């Protein structure tokens, strides 16, 4: 099992969070689980998201999906996020 760390900035955390929560089922379908959301103490719109990943290749497919990009755009994610796979 690997971990996936995503770093990104959002326009407004409170507007972003419902989109993130509603996308849980899709993440699970790709084997991305145990979401943890961390916010920078000096700027709560700077986020670090940590997940467990069952299959790195499936996680990469999810990261490249048009569905994820559309949700991120609607949620106000400032592109592009930085993604780090931690073995």
Secondary structure, 3 states (H helix, E strand, C coil): CEEEEEEEEECCHHHHHHHHHHCHHHHHHCCEEEEEEEECCCCCCEEEEEEEECCHHHHHHHHCCHHHHHHHHHHCEEEEEEEEEEC
